[in-house]
Amino acid sequence: MKTLSRGATAPDFELADQSGLRRRLSTLLESGPVVLFFYPAAMTGGCTREACRFRDLRAEFEAAGAQPVGISTDAVSTQQEFEQRNGFGFPLLSDEDGAVATAYGVRRRFITPVKRVTFVIGTDGTVHEVVASELDMDAHADRALAAVAGLVAPG
């Protein structure tokens, strides 16, 4: 399946976060835009750097009315350890069977379980931005924040 592109409707889903709490995308969107970032594996160097960039910009995302949400095929217990080590302060979802990654077109068969892709999803469920970079870990949060700012800009 091809990766979702701008203008697509984001598939709704429900997954457990790092504390075991079930989170549904449509419910999260009731509070504002969601920045859904897929990462290959918790506690690896690149994924830690990427997630920490989202953490470091969390106040800016909150000021824009948006929330980052991480997602990988790691187990809930691994997501919990990842959160405890880094204090992200946002949901890390466990997509162990890869069903959500498949629905978003980021599932991989080789190298890593998923592609490193970020989706900026508006409150209506529309994908407004897609950031796909395997090597520039900061690009995901930086470009997503710019896209969110565009969603809430007047006019």
Phi and psi in degrees as a GROMACS rama.xvg file:
@    title "Ramachandran Plot"
@    xaxis  label "Phi"
@    yaxis  label "Psi"
@TYPE xy
-79.1196  145.436  LYS-2
-60.5051  138.029  THR-3
-54.8215  146.453  LEU-4
-119.539  172.377  SER-5
-54.6156  140.321  ARG-6
91.3692  -15.848  GLY-7
-72.465  158.02  ALA-8
-89.6763  126.392  THR-9
-70.961  126.819  ALA-10
-62.4401  134.361  PRO-11
-74.9754  153.753  ASP-12
-159.355  167.004  PHE-13
-136.868  125.397  GLU-14
-138.87  160.11  LEU-15
-82.16  140.917  ALA-16
-90.9868  -171.035  ASP-17
-63.6046  -17.8366  GLN-18
-101.156  0.584681  SER-19
92.4824  -5.65554  GLY-20
-69.233  132.356  LEU-21
-77.6012  130.623  ARG-22
-121.88  131.468  ARG-23
-110.346  133.359  ARG-24
-55.394  -47.6103  LEU-25
-60.2058  -32.8443  SER-26
-72.1048  -42.4429  THR-27
-60.2013  -37.7577  LEU-28
-68.028  -17.5566  LEU-29
-65.037  -23.0627  GLU-30
-94.2738  -4.82957  SER-31
136.363  179.137  GLY-32
-57.5857  149.185  PRO-33
-115.17  133.665  VAL-34
-104.482  98.3955  VAL-35
-94.3279  111.036  LEU-36
-113.95  122.787  PHE-37
-87.3757  133.158  PHE-38
-131.739  147.141  TYR-39
-64.7969  -43.2998  PRO-40
-161.763  127.471  ALA-41
-59.3332  147.374  ALA-42
68.299  13.5015  MET-43
-92.4572  160.294  THR-44
-55.8802  -52.7649  GLY-45
-66.2324  -41.9325  GLY-46
-69.7412  -35.5576  CYS-47
-64.7889  -44.9802  THR-48
-61.425  -44.3243  ARG-49
-61.6722  -50.2016  GLU-50
-65.6154  -36.0657  ALA-51
-65.9731  -31.886  CYS-52
-65.392  -41.4387  ARG-53
-62.3335  -42.4384  PHE-54
-59.6186  -45.388  ARG-55
-67.0959  -23.7022  ASP-56
-102.242  10.1954  LEU-57
-55.5006  -42.8904  ARG-58
-61.2723  -38.9433  ALA-59
-67.4208  -39.8914  GLU-60
-63.8416  -44.5367  PHE-61
-61.3107  -41.8257  GLU-62
-61.7665  -30.7581  ALA-63
-86.3787  -1.01599  ALA-64
81.4674  14.1953  GLY-65
-113.293  161.314  ALA-66
-132.958  131.432  GLN-67
-74.6575  144.623  PRO-68
-140.594  118.105  VAL-69
-88.8998  152.719  GLY-70
-150.772  133.93  ILE-71
-151.166  176.467  SER-72
-87.0177  9.00499  THR-73
-68.8648  152.413  ASP-74
-68.1276  159.347  ALA-75
-54.2052  -43.2896  VAL-76
-63.2976  -35.364  SER-77
-70.9657  -41.2528  THR-78
-61.1785  -39.9753  GLN-79
-63.0515  -44.0614  GLN-80
-64.0106  -40.5967  GLU-81
-58.7978  -45.4377  PHE-82
-63.9164  -44.9772  GLU-83
-62.8133  -37.2378  GLN-84
-71.6184  -29.5326  ARG-85
-121.957  -9.77649  ASN-86
54.7705  54.8511  GLY-87
-67.7562  -45.2271  PHE-88
81.5621  17.5277  GLY-89
-141.436  163.069  PHE-90
-64.2566  139.18  PRO-91
-118.68  112.307  LEU-92
-94.0665  144.644  LEU-93
-102.976  111.145  SER-94
-109.879  60.5657  ASP-95
-55.745  -38.4134  GLU-96
-87.7937  -3.76938  ASP-97
75.9279  11.2085  GLY-98
-64.0017  -41.2047  ALA-99
-70.539  -41.9757  VAL-100
-58.3334  -39.2718  ALA-101
-64.8501  -44.3258  THR-102
-62.3863  -31.4935  ALA-103
-91.0618  -2.4348  TYR-104
75.4067  27.1792  GLY-105
-116.519  5.31384  VAL-106
-71.5713  143.314  ARG-107
-127.78  150.583  ARG-108
-98.3569  -22.8256  ARG-109
-129.488  165.328  PHE-110
69.9801  -75.871  ILE-111
-130.221  158.658  THR-112
-63.9204  -32.1986  PRO-113
-139.155  157.785  VAL-114
-78.005  153.047  LYS-115
-84.278  98.4999  ARG-116
-138.043  140.754  VAL-117
-119.011  136.025  THR-118
-118.883  127.758  PHE-119
-96.4695  116.086  VAL-120
-114.583  121.639  ILE-121
-73.8249  166.966  GLY-122
-61.3811  -20.1534  THR-123
-87.7347  2.90689  ASP-124
87.7631  3.85033  GLY-125
-84.5084  136.864  THR-126
-78.2948  119.133  VAL-127
-100.571  -21.9631  HIS-128
-153.132  145.478  GLU-129
-129.377  123.898  VAL-130
-114.119  118.686  VAL-131
-127.059  100.336  ALA-132
-144.456  122.199  SER-133
-82.0607  -21.3203  GLU-134
-112.892  -26.2684  LEU-135
-96.7812  93.3904  ASP-136
-66.9324  -31.1332  MET-137
-77.7436  -24.3008  ASP-138
-58.3669  -34.3274  ALA-139
-61.7788  -55.1725  HIS-140
-68.6138  -41.3523  ALA-141
-62.8739  -49.0765  ASP-142
-70.5117  -35.4478  ARG-143
-64.7084  -41.0721  ALA-144
-63.0194  -41.4719  LEU-145
-62.3592  -40.1693  ALA-146
-67.2486  -41.1287  ALA-147
-62.9933  -41.945  VAL-148
-59.2088  -37.0911  ALA-149
-67.7797  -30.4703  GLY-150
-69.181  -34.5301  LEU-151
-102.515  2.18062  VAL-152
-66.8746  141.827  ALA-153
-64.9558  148.332  PRO-154
